[in-house]
Amino acid sequence: MHVCPINPGQLLATKPAPGPEEQGRQDLDLKDDCLRNMLAKPLALETLALKRCRHPHERLALALSILVILGSVLLALRLGRTDVIVTLAGIWAAMFLTSLSAKTYDRLRGAEVTETQFPDLYRLVKDVGRRLDTPTTRVFVIRRSEAGAHAYGFRAPYVLVLYSDLLDTLSPDELKTVVGFHMARITYGHTRVALLLGGDESTLPAVLSWLAWARNLVFVWYRRLEVLSADRGAVLVSRDLNTAFQTCVKLSVGTAQAPSVIASELIEQARKTNRRRDRMQTGLITLQSATPPLLLRLEAMIEWSRLSAPREKPPRTEEALHAPTPQPTA
């Protein structure tokens, strides 16, 4: 795969120095050419193992968040506020037990994907599981008016729940991307960590979900990097950046609206949010978002794909083909 460096410094030096607006247009044109090239070709990532694709800062973010929690507990003990610790421990136990029962609850209310029930979906899930080396996972379909999915479990067999609206919304290739995202979470151990932290908001009743939101403020950096790591699994199974790109856009913007979205204009939109007057607001929104916004996820997928794909050797010229082979000296 040809790798286009997104670097405006490689423009011809003989041209006069562009102004800020012209420089922005040149940046956009260069990025657009590179993005169009990447979207047009399948990615040569067949030999890349998922475990090598984890975001390099993910474990560091988790360790720092745990240190914050431990520091808070030690401070409460030092101040003699054992009542606060007991209350928080009770809340965590309630969240943990509720999340632990979510797997059984969905097995009781959904239809399992098997060789004879949803056979096409069964083969798709099996293919994704083999590619990502995912432990044994049982898949269930439940009716829900939301194009989403959820994976959880502490040990095999894990559970992946696909909502009916998701199956009605996506094509098979796009659905493979979503399944790849959630199976990557299982392979990385994200579902085990989520359970130990008290469960995800989707597995908790409303009375406890706001506590999960408060907890996520401490683990927000880890949760963001967790999503970016799983996005890489989605790209691996799709083998096509365009499919992963379109799936994210369709789930964020809408099924009927997705064909009208232009990649270059999304890049321009992202560039505008990095202007000086918007940079602070963008940073604050990102800091408190456990799930990265659409534009940041797309940028991260594009950059990772650009860096991970093997470089193509340049074609040999006619002169190089007929050049004499140098003889070794004695």
C-alpha positions as CSV (number, residue, x, y, z in Angstrom):
1,M,0.0,0.0,0.0
2,H,1.3,3.4,-0.9
3,V,1.8,5.5,2.2
4,C,1.2,9.3,1.7
5,P,2.9,11.4,4.3
6,I,0.4,14.0,5.5
7,N,3.1,16.7,5.5
8,P,2.6,20.1,3.8
9,G,6.3,20.7,4.0
10,Q,6.9,18.6,0.9
11,L,5.3,21.1,-1.4
12,L,7.6,22.5,-4.1
13,A,10.1,24.9,-2.6
14,T,10.0,27.1,-5.7
15,K,6.4,28.3,-4.9
16,P,6.0,31.5,-2.9
17,A,5.2,31.0,0.8
18,P,1.4,30.6,1.0
19,G,-0.7,32.6,3.4
20,P,-2.6,30.9,6.2
21,E,-5.8,30.4,4.2
22,E,-3.9,29.1,1.1
23,Q,-1.8,26.9,3.4
24,G,-5.0,25.4,4.9
25,R,-6.3,24.6,1.4
26,Q,-3.0,23.0,0.4
27,D,-3.0,20.9,3.6
28,L,-6.6,19.8,2.9
29,D,-5.7,18.9,-0.8
30,L,-2.7,16.8,0.3
31,K,-4.6,15.0,3.0
32,D,-7.6,14.5,0.7
33,D,-5.3,12.8,-1.9
34,C,-3.7,10.6,0.7
35,L,-7.1,9.7,2.2
36,R,-8.6,9.0,-1.2
37,N,-5.7,6.6,-2.0
38,M,-6.1,4.8,1.4
39,L,-9.8,4.5,1.0
40,A,-9.5,3.1,-2.5
41,K,-7.2,0.2,-1.7
42,P,-7.5,-2.8,0.7
43,L,-5.1,-2.6,3.6
44,A,-2.2,-5.2,3.7
45,L,-2.6,-6.1,7.3
46,E,-3.3,-9.8,7.1
47,T,-0.3,-10.8,9.1
48,L,-0.7,-8.2,11.8
49,A,-1.8,-9.7,15.1
50,L,-4.4,-7.8,17.1
51,K,-2.4,-8.0,20.3
52,R,0.3,-5.9,18.7
53,C,-2.3,-3.2,17.8
54,R,-3.2,-2.1,21.4
55,H,-2.8,1.6,21.9
56,P,0.6,2.1,23.5
57,H,-0.7,4.3,26.3
58,E,-3.7,2.2,27.3
59,R,-2.2,0.3,30.2
60,L,-0.5,3.5,31.5
61,A,-3.8,5.3,31.5
62,L,-5.4,2.4,33.5
63,A,-2.5,2.4,36.0
64,L,-2.7,6.1,36.6
65,S,-6.5,5.9,37.1
66,I,-6.1,3.1,39.7
67,L,-3.5,5.2,41.5
68,V,-5.9,8.1,41.7
69,I,-8.5,5.7,43.3
70,L,-6.0,4.3,45.8
71,G,-4.8,7.8,46.7
72,S,-8.3,8.9,47.4
73,V,-8.9,5.8,49.6
74,L,-5.7,6.5,51.6
75,L,-6.7,10.1,52.0
76,A,-10.1,9.2,53.3
77,L,-8.4,6.8,55.8
78,R,-6.0,9.4,56.9
79,L,-8.9,11.8,57.5
80,G,-10.8,9.1,59.4
81,R,-13.7,9.0,56.9
82,T,-14.2,5.2,56.9
83,D,-17.9,5.8,56.4
84,V,-17.2,7.2,52.9
85,I,-15.1,4.2,52.0
86,V,-17.8,1.8,53.3
87,T,-20.4,3.6,51.2
88,L,-18.3,3.6,48.1
89,A,-17.5,-0.1,48.6
90,G,-21.2,-0.9,48.9
91,I,-22.0,1.0,45.7
92,W,-19.2,-0.8,43.8
93,A,-20.5,-4.2,45.1
94,A,-24.0,-3.4,43.8
95,M,-22.7,-2.3,40.4
96,F,-20.5,-5.4,40.2
97,L,-23.2,-7.9,41.0
98,T,-25.7,-6.2,38.7
99,S,-23.2,-6.2,35.8
100,L,-22.4,-9.9,36.6
101,S,-26.0,-10.9,36.0
102,A,-26.3,-9.0,32.7
103,K,-24.9,-11.9,30.7
104,T,-27.5,-14.3,32.0
105,Y,-30.3,-11.7,31.5
106,D,-29.5,-11.3,27.8
107,R,-29.3,-15.0,27.3
108,L,-32.9,-15.3,28.7
109,R,-34.4,-12.5,26.5
110,G,-32.5,-12.9,23.2
111,A,-32.2,-15.5,20.4
112,E,-28.7,-17.1,20.1
113,V,-26.8,-17.1,16.9
114,T,-26.0,-20.7,15.9
115,E,-25.2,-22.7,12.8
116,T,-29.0,-23.2,12.1
117,Q,-30.3,-20.0,13.6
118,F,-28.9,-16.9,11.8
119,P,-26.4,-19.1,9.8
120,D,-24.9,-16.2,7.8
121,L,-24.4,-14.2,10.9
122,Y,-22.9,-17.2,12.6
123,R,-20.3,-17.6,9.9
124,L,-19.4,-13.9,10.0
125,V,-18.9,-14.1,13.8
126,K,-16.7,-17.2,13.4
127,D,-14.5,-15.5,10.8
128,V,-14.0,-12.4,12.9
129,G,-13.2,-14.6,16.0
130,R,-10.6,-16.5,14.1
131,R,-9.0,-13.3,12.8
132,L,-8.8,-11.7,16.2
133,D,-8.0,-14.8,18.2
134,T,-11.0,-14.1,20.4
135,P,-11.9,-16.6,23.2
136,T,-15.2,-18.5,22.9
137,T,-18.1,-16.0,22.6
138,R,-21.8,-16.6,22.5
139,V,-23.8,-14.1,20.4
140,F,-27.4,-13.1,20.9
141,V,-29.8,-10.9,19.0
142,I,-32.3,-8.9,21.0
143,R,-34.9,-6.4,19.9
144,R,-33.9,-2.8,20.7
145,S,-34.5,0.5,18.9
146,E,-30.9,1.4,18.8
147,A,-28.2,0.6,16.2
148,G,-25.7,-0.8,18.8
149,A,-24.1,-3.8,20.3
150,H,-22.4,-4.7,23.6
151,A,-19.8,-7.3,24.8
152,Y,-19.2,-8.4,28.3
153,G,-18.0,-11.2,30.4
154,F,-15.1,-12.0,32.8
155,R,-14.1,-15.4,31.3
156,A,-15.2,-17.6,28.4
157,P,-17.8,-18.0,27.2
158,Y,-18.1,-14.3,26.7
159,V,-21.4,-12.7,25.4
160,L,-21.9,-10.4,22.5
161,V,-25.3,-8.8,22.1
162,L,-26.4,-7.4,18.8
163,Y,-29.4,-5.1,18.7
164,S,-32.0,-5.8,16.0
165,D,-31.8,-2.2,14.6
166,L,-28.1,-2.7,14.0
167,L,-28.7,-5.8,11.9
168,D,-31.4,-3.8,9.9
169,T,-29.1,-0.9,9.4
170,L,-25.7,-2.3,8.3
171,S,-24.5,-4.3,5.4
172,P,-22.6,-7.6,6.1
173,D,-19.2,-5.9,5.6
174,E,-20.2,-3.0,7.9
175,L,-21.6,-5.5,10.5
176,K,-18.3,-7.3,10.4
177,T,-16.6,-4.0,11.4
178,V,-18.9,-3.6,14.4
179,V,-18.4,-7.3,15.5
180,G,-14.7,-6.8,15.1
181,F,-14.8,-3.8,17.4
182,H,-16.5,-5.7,20.2
183,M,-14.5,-8.9,19.8
184,A,-11.4,-6.8,19.9
185,R,-12.6,-5.6,23.3
186,I,-13.0,-9.2,24.5
187,T,-9.5,-10.2,23.2
188,Y,-7.9,-7.2,24.8
189,G,-9.6,-8.0,28.2
190,H,-11.6,-4.7,28.2
191,T,-14.7,-6.6,29.3
192,R,-12.9,-8.0,32.3
193,V,-11.6,-4.6,33.3
194,A,-15.1,-3.1,32.9
195,L,-16.6,-5.7,35.2
196,L,-14.0,-5.1,37.9
197,L,-14.6,-1.4,37.6
198,G,-18.3,-1.9,38.3
199,G,-19.7,-2.5,34.8
200,D,-20.6,-0.4,31.8
201,E,-23.5,2.0,31.9
202,S,-25.4,-0.2,29.4
203,T,-25.4,-3.1,31.9
204,L,-26.6,-1.0,34.9
205,P,-30.1,0.2,35.9
206,A,-30.8,3.9,35.7
207,V,-30.3,4.3,39.5
208,L,-26.7,3.2,39.2
209,S,-25.8,4.4,35.7
210,W,-25.1,7.9,36.9
211,L,-22.6,6.5,39.3
212,A,-20.9,4.8,36.4
213,W,-20.7,8.2,34.7
214,A,-19.0,9.7,37.8
215,R,-16.6,6.8,37.9
216,N,-15.7,7.3,34.2
217,L,-14.5,10.8,35.0
218,V,-11.6,9.2,36.8
219,F,-11.0,6.5,34.1
220,V,-11.8,8.8,31.1
221,W,-8.4,8.6,29.5
222,Y,-8.3,4.9,29.8
223,R,-11.8,4.5,28.4
224,R,-10.9,6.7,25.4
225,L,-7.8,4.7,24.6
226,E,-9.8,1.5,25.0
227,V,-12.1,2.6,22.2
228,L,-9.2,3.6,19.9
229,S,-7.6,0.2,20.5
230,A,-10.8,-1.6,19.6
231,D,-11.2,0.6,16.5
232,R,-8.0,-1.0,15.3
233,G,-9.6,-4.4,15.5
234,A,-12.5,-3.2,13.4
235,V,-10.0,-2.0,10.7
236,L,-8.2,-5.4,10.8
237,V,-11.3,-7.4,10.1
238,S,-12.7,-5.1,7.5
239,R,-9.3,-5.0,5.7
240,D,-10.7,-1.9,4.1
241,L,-10.4,1.5,5.7
242,N,-13.3,2.8,3.6
243,T,-15.7,0.2,5.2
244,A,-14.6,1.1,8.7
245,F,-14.9,4.8,7.9
246,Q,-18.4,4.4,6.4
247,T,-19.6,2.3,9.3
248,C,-18.6,4.9,11.9
249,V,-20.2,7.7,9.8
250,K,-23.4,5.7,9.3
251,L,-23.8,4.9,13.0
252,S,-23.0,8.5,14.0
253,V,-24.8,10.5,11.2
254,G,-27.5,8.2,10.0
255,T,-28.1,5.5,7.4
256,A,-29.8,7.6,4.8
257,Q,-27.5,10.5,5.4
258,A,-24.2,8.6,5.3
259,P,-23.9,8.6,1.4
260,S,-23.9,12.4,1.4
261,V,-20.9,12.6,3.7
262,I,-17.6,13.6,2.0
263,A,-14.4,12.5,3.6
264,S,-12.5,15.6,2.6
265,E,-15.1,17.8,4.2
266,L,-14.9,15.8,7.4
267,I,-11.1,16.5,7.4
268,E,-11.8,20.2,6.9
269,Q,-14.3,20.1,9.7
270,A,-11.7,18.5,12.0
271,R,-9.1,21.1,10.9
272,K,-11.5,23.9,11.9
273,T,-11.9,22.5,15.4
274,N,-8.1,22.8,15.8
275,R,-8.1,26.5,15.3
276,R,-6.9,28.6,18.2
277,R,-10.3,29.9,19.3
278,D,-11.8,26.4,19.3
279,R,-8.9,24.4,20.6
280,M,-9.7,24.9,24.3
281,Q,-13.3,23.9,23.9
282,T,-12.3,20.9,21.9
283,G,-9.8,19.8,24.6
284,L,-12.4,20.2,27.4
285,I,-15.0,18.2,25.5
286,T,-12.4,15.5,24.8
287,L,-11.2,15.3,28.4
288,Q,-14.7,14.5,29.7
289,S,-15.7,12.1,26.9
290,A,-15.2,8.4,27.7
291,T,-15.9,7.8,24.0
292,P,-13.9,9.9,21.6
293,P,-16.0,12.1,19.2
294,L,-16.5,10.8,15.7
295,L,-13.8,13.1,14.0
296,L,-11.1,12.1,16.5
297,R,-11.9,8.4,16.0
298,L,-11.7,8.7,12.3
299,E,-8.4,10.7,12.4
300,A,-7.0,8.0,14.8
301,M,-8.0,5.2,12.5
302,I,-6.5,6.9,9.4
303,E,-3.2,7.7,11.1
304,W,-2.8,4.2,12.6
305,S,-3.6,2.6,9.2
306,R,-1.1,4.9,7.5
307,L,1.6,3.9,10.0
308,S,0.9,0.2,10.2
309,A,0.5,-0.7,6.6
310,P,3.7,-2.0,5.0
311,R,5.4,0.3,2.5
312,E,5.3,-0.7,-1.1
313,K,8.7,-0.9,-2.8
314,P,9.0,1.7,-5.6
315,P,8.8,0.2,-9.1
316,R,12.2,-0.3,-10.8
317,T,12.8,1.9,-13.7
318,E,13.9,0.6,-17.1
319,E,17.5,1.8,-16.5
320,A,17.6,0.0,-13.2
321,L,16.4,-3.2,-14.8
322,H,19.2,-3.2,-17.3
323,A,21.9,-1.8,-15.1
324,P,24.9,-4.2,-14.6
325,T,25.1,-5.9,-11.3
326,P,28.1,-4.7,-9.3
327,Q,30.8,-7.3,-8.9
328,P,32.2,-7.9,-5.4
329,T,35.7,-6.8,-4.9
330,A,38.4,-9.2,-3.8
